[in-house]
């Protein structure tokens, strides 16, 4: 909080649900209306990267987490990486 902007408790709760419980596919965060805190804007349980990217505003900033799933090779199964995006 050295910048003076707080992080709402819900941000961590929703992130933990994505990371540990795989409850969400992506989360978007934004600044509150008074610019004093980062808050959860949206959390989605399903969707592809294109769906996620289409929801980002053209002329406004956002922070986002996307759980990217991919297949390493045909015999090694699916993997996932959590990506942090500054928009």
Secondary structure as UniProt FT lines:
FT   TURN            2..3
FT   STRAND          6..7
FT   HELIX           9..21
FT   STRAND          26..31
FT   TURN            33..34
FT   STRAND          37..44
FT   HELIX           49..55
FT   TURN            58..59
FT   STRAND          63..71
FT   TURN            74..76
FT   STRAND          78..86
//
